[in-house]
Amino acid sequence: MPLRALYVDFNSYFASCEQHDRPELRGRPVGVLPMMADTTCCIAASYPAKAYGVKTGTMAAEAKRLCPEIVLVEARPARYVELHHQLVAAVDTCVPVERVNSVDEMNCSLSGSHQQRAVAEGLAREIKRAIARTVSEHLRCSIGIAPNEFLAKTACDMQKPDGLTVIEARDLPHKLHALELRDLCGIGANMEQRLLAGGIRTVAHLCAADVHTLRTVWGGVEGERFHARLRGELTPRPPTQRASIGHSHVLAPSLRTHDRAAAVLHRLTQKAAMRLRDYGYLAGALSLSIKYRNGQRWEAQQRLDPTNATRTFLAAIRALWTAGEPWKRRAQPVAVGVTLGGLVDKRFRSLSLFAEPSQEQLDAAVDSINLRYGKNSVYFGGAHLALHAAPMRIAFNHVPDLKTEGDERRPGRKTLAKPLP
């Protein structure tokens, strides 16, 4: 069975980007926060910080307790995306990048002589040299090589940082036996519990299980695919279709009032609507959520005629906000989110008899101005109290488009509507 996949995973990526840009941080324990507050958590940690027990999800206050010397810095997502594109280009000079899976992970298909172990290992070393030469010697990566993408990604995690691991067919399955179930991509907390309930407690048990057992545990054909991936076989990647577009934001202490939480929701909705139009979709539903300091949640949803009009979404927010009266809760809001769901391709829409023709032209004009002069050059006034809140974030499997999701701000902003009541 040939080596068909080479997987690149950048180590402690956000922290490494900060160390690349700031020499004084190199070799030091660094934690990256979404905002500078003790009540938030680290979204990345450098390896010196990890040595003290600081990891993704560690609260800022706890990180300082574990590692008094830690340097906490605020995330700069736009910069991480810029470096991401440089890194993809560097890898692409050595071998074509088949698929970008996240801002710090990419997969390359191997063919011809590259499928031979010695040649593939040489290619991996050339990738590391190209990154150091053309981008930065401080952005290190682990590379996994295997018969399929699943095993290549697994190999990446077996040696960090700056690792190079090869899994050949003859290494299977024993080379996987030292791993924990959760070390395998596709096994989260819920799936682990289902495996345990099915008597599968180790990776060795998992590798020994037959197709029927895994199909039963997974509840469908995905169990068969997992069985095949463990054995190095290629499995078809199911076609994916975007189901929703949304944004969420943990509120800074200064924004933890209902008026300002509403303004953040307004801003998130405007950002989501612009992305929706850029992707060419319409949304048939809008949902809101607020998380409170005491652990309670408020959620509301409204169905819509499929649309991409910002004013329609803002009207839905206003209706939900008024009907649900979330501001009457005594608890302090700490996080908010908005999701546009029920997506349909704009090309296949049926025009509504009640749509306002002017909305499409208005949205196009607002998008054009903001793309040319910077985000929030023109905006709907409900977001006025939160213009500098909810900056761009990087989700695990989504690389933001700097054109539509960047946070460039320039003077001379204008408002187009009144805020929420």
Secondary structure, 3 states (H helix, E strand, C coil): CCCCEEEEEECCHHHHHHHHHCHHHCCCCEEEECCCCCCCECCEECHHHHCCCCCCCCEHHHHHHHCCCCEEEECCHHHHHHHHHHHHHHHHCCCCCCEEEECCEEEEECCHHHHCHHHHHHHHHHHHHHHHHHCCCCCCEEEEEECCHHHHHHHHCCCCCCCEEECCHHHCCHHHCCCCHHHCCCCCHHHHHHHHHCCCCCHHHHHHCCHHHHHHHHCCHHHHHHHHHHCCCCCCCCCCCCCEEEEEEECCHHHCCHHHHHHHHHHHHHHHHHHHHHHCEEEEEEEEEEEECCCCEEEEEEEEEEECCHHHHHHHHHHHHHHHCHHHCCCCEEEEEEEEECCEEHHHCCCCCCCCHHHHHHHHHHHHHHHHHCECCEECHHHHHHCCCCCCCCCCCCCCCHHHHCCCECCCCEECCCCCC
